[in-house]
Amino acid sequence: MKKRYIVLIILLILVVVVALLEYSQGTVSALAFDQMDYNYHSEVIIPPAAPNEGYLGGYYDINGTGRDFKMLLVLSGAEKSESPLDYTSDGLKVTGHIDTVKATPQTIYNLLLKNLKGAMFSTILSGNMNMTCAAWTGTSKFQNDGENFNGTFSIDGVVTDWEGNYTLTQNESRIMITADYFYWSKKTPENKKPVHSVYYI
């Protein structure tokens, strides 16, 4: 009889420890997520920056296994109007890593409904990305607390540098990215120019 109580106490302690690790660090979520393969494809729409300009469109692909992922963003025809230092038809390439991931009850619910976008927005996570496009490179850090999905980025160009932050929000059937950043010429870094942009992916 005493052995049975000891086994029950040990099992109870193990359950409590696992629950605490999941609550504090998302250990179980991370182990489960590390086994997942995923890929996602969607269209991109970038509204015109000025009244006389047109929309830019294209697509992006995300694929990965667990916490490591890659993304390719291609804007059809943008290479015709952009400098080859800023954008080429090869598109924007991203290699990223999710440092922490923690599922919430809402994550599970959205996964059961096969709502991947909803699952992403309700999952607590943080990570980083390296970006390359044309002749520039960049880095970004992002985090989602389950309610707010924010990030920061910096871009090192040949002639111009950029630095700022962005917020991802669900907007009907698309994800809206709101970015506030500065850009400046390497020749005159003291002349930083502010920009506010909105993108839909």
Phi and psi in degrees as a GROMACS rama.xvg file:
@    title "Ramachandran Plot"
@    xaxis  label "Phi"
@    yaxis  label "Psi"
@TYPE xy
-64.1007  -37.1427  LYS-2
-61.7793  -38.9987  LYS-3
-63.2038  -42.0937  ARG-4
-65.5078  -40.6369  TYR-5
-63.5657  -44.0777  ILE-6
-60.7603  -43.7003  VAL-7
-63.792  -40.9325  LEU-8
-65.1344  -43.1951  ILE-9
-62.6361  -44.1137  ILE-10
-61.4134  -41.7165  LEU-11
-63.152  -42.6823  LEU-12
-62.1218  -43.3266  ILE-13
-62.0462  -42.8314  LEU-14
-62.3411  -43.4081  VAL-15
-64.4269  -42.9297  VAL-16
-63.2586  -45.9857  VAL-17
-61.9853  -42.9508  VAL-18
-62.3981  -41.8972  ALA-19
-66.0647  -41.7386  LEU-20
-63.3358  -40.3506  LEU-21
-67.2186  -43.8849  GLU-22
-64.7376  -42.8521  TYR-23
-85.6274  -36.4144  SER-24
-126.931  -7.05407  GLN-25
68.244  32.9793  GLY-26
-59.1008  -47.3466  THR-27
-66.6901  -43.1168  VAL-28
-57.7692  -45.3398  SER-29
-63.4816  -42.6222  ALA-30
-63.5569  -40.8681  LEU-31
-68.4788  -43.0917  ALA-32
-64.3926  -34.671  PHE-33
-61.6902  -19.0616  ASP-34
-91.7065  -8.0827  GLN-35
-87.4207  136.031  MET-36
-101.937  140.204  ASP-37
-149.014  153.45  TYR-38
-151.314  148.276  ASN-39
-146.922  138.829  TYR-40
-130.937  136.519  HIS-41
-155.899  165.333  SER-42
-87.4399  160.11  GLU-43
-124.952  137.517  VAL-44
-128.994  125.298  ILE-45
-115.471  113.093  ILE-46
-62.266  156.583  PRO-47
-64.1508  144.569  PRO-48
-80.5989  -22.347  ALA-49
-137.459  157.762  ALA-50
-57.7058  -32.1147  PRO-51
-90.2889  3.8636  ASN-52
-99.1271  160.939  GLU-53
-102  171.851  GLY-54
-71.8039  149.303  TYR-55
-106.81  141.453  LEU-56
-137.646  163.198  GLY-57
176.47  -146.3  GLY-58
-150.526  165.874  TYR-59
-139.352  148.566  TYR-60
-123.237  133.035  ASP-61
-121.687  131.731  ILE-62
-144.974  150.058  ASN-63
-173.443  176.363  GLY-64
-131.682  118.082  THR-65
62.5829  -128.63  GLY-66
-85.0045  -7.52558  ARG-67
-101.822  131.02  ASP-68
-142.87  161.811  PHE-69
-130.349  149.556  LYS-70
-137.7  143.789  MET-71
-126.393  126.682  LEU-72
-117.643  121.228  LEU-73
-122.486  125.445  VAL-74
-106.022  108.37  LEU-75
-61.125  123.557  SER-76
80.1449  -5.76714  GLY-77
-64.0787  -25.8656  ALA-78
-65.8159  -18.83  GLU-79
-75.5541  -26.4766  LYS-80
-110.181  -5.83214  SER-81
-105.322  154.351  GLU-82
-65.7376  142.156  SER-83
-64.4851  -11.1852  PRO-84
-77.9186  -23.9683  LEU-85
-100.917  -38.5812  ASP-86
-155.927  136.121  TYR-87
-127.871  171.373  THR-88
-65.4743  -12.7108  SER-89
-67.3927  -21.5663  ASP-90
82.5713  -174.216  GLY-91
-93.9274  126.069  LEU-92
-112.062  133.393  LYS-93
-126.258  135.976  VAL-94
-121.967  122.822  THR-95
-131.328  164.597  GLY-96
-140.888  133.181  HIS-97
-93.8862  115.597  ILE-98
-76.0996  -44.964  ASP-99
-131.865  143.561  THR-100
-145.248  135.064  VAL-101
-144.737  115.179  LYS-102
-72.7573  146.675  ALA-103
-114.311  167.317  THR-104
-54.9051  -35.2634  PRO-105
-67.1346  -32.9706  GLN-106
-60.1191  -49.8358  THR-107
-60.1031  -44.4708  ILE-108
-59.4277  -46.674  TYR-109
-66.1609  -36.9838  ASN-110
-64.4367  -38.8575  LEU-111
-62.9976  -32.7702  LEU-112
-85.252  0.869825  LEU-113
60.1106  32.5062  LYS-114
-97.8266  84.8542  ASN-115
-65.8094  -38.0528  LEU-116
-64.9085  -44.4624  LYS-117
-62.9133  -37.7905  GLY-118
-64.6285  -40.2046  ALA-119
-63.5934  -43.3823  MET-120
-71.8237  -23.8116  PHE-121
-96.3973  -0.410675  SER-122
-92.7363  133.552  THR-123
-80.2912  124.239  ILE-124
-156.673  163.812  LEU-125
-151.257  153.654  SER-126
-173.079  -167.296  GLY-127
-147.785  158.989  ASN-128
-140.193  147.976  MET-129
-111.306  136.023  ASN-130
-124.394  143.864  MET-131
-137.672  140.27  THR-132
-160.46  128.84  CYS-133
51.7843  -119.18  ALA-134
-104.872  10.5274  ALA-135
-115.427  159.74  TRP-136
-129.142  156.983  THR-137
-154.568  167.454  GLY-138
-133.918  156.247  THR-139
-149.245  145.443  SER-140
-120.674  141.524  LYS-141
-138.903  156.887  PHE-142
-154.464  147.195  GLN-143
-132.194  121.641  ASN-144
-93.2422  12.8227  ASP-145
95.3036  -14.4129  GLY-146
-127.862  -37.6916  GLU-147
-121.722  126.897  ASN-148
-113.903  104.078  PHE-149
-126.915  162.564  ASN-150
-157.719  166.681  GLY-151
-127.013  155.601  THR-152
-148.968  157.485  PHE-153
-142.781  142.421  SER-154
-128.464  131.078  ILE-155
-107.586  102.907  ASP-156
-97.2544  177.719  GLY-157
-73.9654  -43.0843  VAL-158
-109.718  -33.833  VAL-159
-127.67  148.074  THR-160
-117.058  154.661  ASP-161
-132.734  153.165  TRP-162
-160.481  135.844  GLU-163
179.012  -158.455  GLY-164
-137.203  165.003  ASN-165
-146.333  158.604  TYR-166
-132.234  133.115  THR-167
-102.11  132.834  LEU-168
-136.934  153.319  THR-169
-80.9212  128.983  GLN-170
-131.576  95.4573  ASN-171
52.5691  -115.19  GLU-172
-92.3629  -1.22878  SER-173
-123.48  167.228  ARG-174
-98.3618  129.952  ILE-175
-101.451  129.991  MET-176
-109.808  117.881  ILE-177
-105.299  122.543  THR-178
-121.88  134.852  ALA-179
-124.153  119.998  ASP-180
-151.591  171  TYR-181
-118.275  147.626  PHE-182
-133.41  153.369  TYR-183
-155.892  152.556  TRP-184
-75.3953  142.694  SER-185
-63.4  -25.0826  LYS-186
-75.0567  -30.342  LYS-187
-132.361  69.6204  THR-188
-63.9705  -16.5959  PRO-189
-76.2322  -16.4313  GLU-190
-96.5575  70.9467  ASN-191
-79.8854  133.868  LYS-192
-112.439  127.822  LYS-193
-81.3129  146.295  PRO-194
-138.06  140.512  VAL-195
-120.944  121.552  HIS-196
-131.616  151.585  SER-197
-129.012  131.668  VAL-198
-128.169  151.936  TYR-199
-122.016  126.71  TYR-200
